[in-house]
């Protein structure tokens, strides 16, 4: 089945995707960490039963499973696609998941909070994601009272989520802006507005593939709409800066860029072994080439699915085997050779 | 003391790090603490450190006393203790917000920039056992003895004075006097 992220529009060259995450707890119960396993399992099961109704209403077929039934690799693969947080990989208490087949709605029961609700959509559309997340939120809340306080709002295990319990994320492709010297000061500047900028891929200190995630750090004191407006504003500003730099680059160094993006495409189409970092950089470059109109793929280059498909746990899961670095590099190259579309007029 | 990083705003966050047994401390303002520490890591861990910093060293000189005072506080509903909360930065149940509310109030404001929810309200909300208004003296858990209540109120009084909330300070002073009288009789 097509995933939500397979539908990246042609007009969304910088903002790749939007995501809303909500944290909720059912009144009258301690948070999962402090619940007896038996009680937690029962509550998770009840909530998962309820979840089937809402995914059905959205007409989205869904899978339901226990995290405990998955292998460590399978859990890591879920984490790589940001469907669960990294703390859930080694989590030993009961946790259930309802995940629509297109992965646009991910509902986790157990973990830090009773309910972690995530809605992802392609392109810049936080409003759409929030509308859908809000309806899902209400669906549960019509059936279960939520832990809520007049002063602090929705009560969550982490005080860093209290209030709205909401984080709004935009995923941005910044191949030029991200490599400028002033980018780190831009990041700390937007930090003053309460917006965090993170690497979507790669270790904390090094970005692989020029994809960044921005989100509201604070969750208490402003309304959901205000947080969304803030994230949108910063996201739009970064996107505008990126677009300006792209135009300027194209004006100054068109032929170099043309060569670079075609080289990248050639490598992706023919290489036999590709390390992760290099792969993501090549994908980023080809996507940039498409956005600049330097090459015209038969179908649009979808950054997120291509990059996620390169990640180690996902590669192991898809190929149904464990693999070391070297074998991963060849599996990755094979995957990319098969995934990259032909170019028109080649 | 001014923030070590920007040198402009008052430092109200202390980040303590232990590396190879050496403890280093950085005094930062909330903004710098967020943009530097939080800007570099993906998960919540730095938030915890900052939160613990705020809670553990809320007011410089009176830090030691307050830590001792609160060390004994335990959430009656889920059993989460103060030390556990400071270590994990995480609550055990909705009632923890009232148990640790006195501690949280200043801290949460520094992290979140606000301490008042302005957004969506639930269709159906369960009332946690008691999440009282943190400004009122009722925020002191009833399980505490009168002398413990007085200690907690004194803590809040010095915080109110430090924050220059004199009306609140006067109210707390009267509340302490009332409890002291009650204890005498």
Interface residues (C-beta under 8 A of the other chain):
Chain A: X25 X26 X27 X28 X29 X30 X31 X33 X34 X85 X86 X87 X112 X134 X137 X138 X141 X142 X144 X145 X146 X147 X148 X149 X150 X151 X152 X153 X154 X155 X156 X157 X158 X159 X160 X162 X163 X164 X166 X187 X188 X191 X192 X194 X196 X197 X198 X199 X204 X205 X217 X218 X219 X220 X221 X222 X223 X224 X225 X226 X227
Chain B: X31 X34 X35 X36 X38 X39 X40 X41 X42 X43 X44 X47 X51 X77 X78 X79 X80 X89 X90 X91 X92 X93 X94 X97 X104 X107 X108 X111 X112 X113 X114 X115 X116 X117 X118 X119 X120 X121 X122 X123 X124 X125 X126 X127 X128 X131 X133 X134
